[in-house]
Amino acid sequence: MPIPNSEKQQVWDAYRARKPTRVPVTYGVNPRVILLDPAFNPQGTSFEEYYRSGAAAADIQLRFMDYQAEYLNRFSDNPMGRPKEFTFYVDTQNIYDAAYFGCPVRFHEGQVADVSPILAGRDKNRIFAFDRDHPLENPFVRECFARHESLVAAVAKLSVPGVTFQVRPILMGWDGPVTIAVQLRGVEFMTDLVDDPAYALKLMRFLQEGAILRNRALAARAGQPIFQGPSGGHADDSIQLIGPAMYREMVLSLHREWYALFGPGPHGIHLCGDATRHFPMLHKELNVCSFDTGFPVNHGKLRQALGPEVEILGGPEVQILLGGTRDEVYARTKGILQSGVMTGGRFILREANNLPPCCPEANLAAMYQACLHFGRYR
């Protein structure tokens, strides 16, 4: 029997009040689950069509709204039923930073958008001629404005009883100096960190400062606040490729400067991959108190390392959710919940990390059922 929305809300309210009754369940998910699943995208809209066409974007995101409200939320503590308000947006996935700095966007069949590294090879210094001072004139930003206009026109033609639509203005985040340096330079950036650290630092600082200038300009154009504190968020997945000593020497100060834009914290961070060796330093040095993890993660060991007051989000690996059996998903979820990660009541269960298309319904149900059985505090 479905869990009533009122009971789900009680779970979240108790968690936020630091008096948890059960581990809350949520998912990290985006419209690729519609685009790349024939059951939800029978017309076969490609990612490139979704990227280029406002009408296609509006259609896919509307399907995504119903996917969450009527399907996925049966297996989480997010509310069932169509929302009263839904926000459409220009979807740039994870290519927006690299595309802004000049990387060409590529589309491959059956995949989300990707980029090609423009600094691979000898001429690695040409990036410093990039115009950071006029972000609203940047070709990628201008393309996003045009996509926004097309999306607004398409959304104006939609009507769903009881739901009010809006389109989010063009705003951007920042996926981190190491991650974007790797996107621009390719794997050569890893050797730069050792063989040419002065260049590596110069590149990362140039990119971060450029992203901040861009984000300020976009927020001002949209009349939106930016860097509102005291807490901020961040993501820099590619720090999984370096060790703690190099992180401290080469990257920590840049992350500190990013978080300082928001205030003293506590802050949050999203990190995919094998990055947990950095978590104690991030907690101690940057007041990061919420970690959205990917995989691989030893949840019990991580709780011991961070202590009971730090929020951890994580759960079964997407490989298990996608290709495992119901019993395997159930057992993996049970093991995570019984690992000690629930100590302190600061754990949120979700997939690790970003729900892939075509996950069997039985596996989603198994993850949720395991939490209902083993995720209770009393």
Secondary structure by P-SEA (a helix, b strand, c coil): ccccaaaaaaaaaaaaaccccbbbbbbbccccccccccccccccccaaaaaccaaaaaaaaaaaaaaaacccccccccccccccbbbbccccccaaaaaaabbbbbbcccccccccccccccccccccccccccccccaaaaaaaaaaaaaaaaaaacccccbbbbbbcbbbbbccaaaaaaaaccccccccccccaaaaaaaaaaaaaaaaaaaaaaaaaacccccccccccccccccccccaaaaaaccaaaaaaaaaacccccbbbbbccccccaaaaaaaaccccccccccccaaaaaaaaccccbbbbccccccccccccaaaaaaaaaaaaaccccccccccccccccccccccaaaaaaaaaaaaaccccc
